[in-house]
Amino acid sequence: MWSSIKEIIKPDNLSEASVLLQKKGSVLFAGGSYLVSQKDPQIHTLIDINHLINDTIEMRGENLHIHTGCTLQEIVNSNDERLNSAILASCPSKNIRNQRTIGGEIANFRTDSDLLIFLFTAGTQLVLSQSESPIQLSKWDGEGIILEVVIPKHEVKMERVALLDSAPAFVIVGLNNLNGNRTACVGGKTSSITHYHTMIQPSEAGVRKFMDEVEASFNDDHLGSSIYKRKLVGTLIQEMEGVR
């Protein structure tokens, strides 16, 4: 792997993996694409869980269930075109998609990941190894081992702004309008992922608060000011809603 790695452990079960994960300098290892690219010198132990997680994809009712051992390339072969588009935008390289797992993509929590913004917008739930019931991705604190990703029926639309089509986007906007529920989600070159959910027509005050949070998540840089990016997000949302 890299010079700081001293040990690779293959635990017998998820409980053992969870205990090992508590030790400083230890991380979970499945696909490993982010670990290899980042080569964090503080990491000295890899906990190999490939044999403990599944790699199946199945529909159960209207929900798509993806086990976290699935690579992004395996998911691209599924029938959800909008999910596939988000994966291709997030990871253009087929070689990397063949290695990178959806669990790793979520755990890395990259705010400029089109896939992560899609999952937030779709109202995705996570099944964790030490949780009795699924939790919303938007409420996950990063603790526990993700076993399964549950994507409900959705009408997610995505827009992105990047210097090149194959480059990470500096603005990513997702919008999901389904059965009276509306979710908007913003990421990109941001300090955090901003999301807004309402079951009714959004209030003016609620929208203003959301847009203030969006503006605060951006920095002024060579790509434009935070105010400019706020206006860009507003324009993209209006376009997705069909407002001219």
Beta strands, then each sheet from edge to edge (+ up, - down):
strand 1: 7-9
strand 2: 26-29
strand 3: 45-48
strand 4: 57-60
strand 5: 63-67
strand 6: 125-128
strand 7: 135-136
strand 8: 146-151
strand 9: 156-161
strand 10: 171-178
strand 11: 181-188
strand 12: 194-198
sheet 1: 1+ 3+ 2+
sheet 2: 4+ 5- 8+ 6- 7+
sheet 3: 9+ 10- 11+ 12-
end
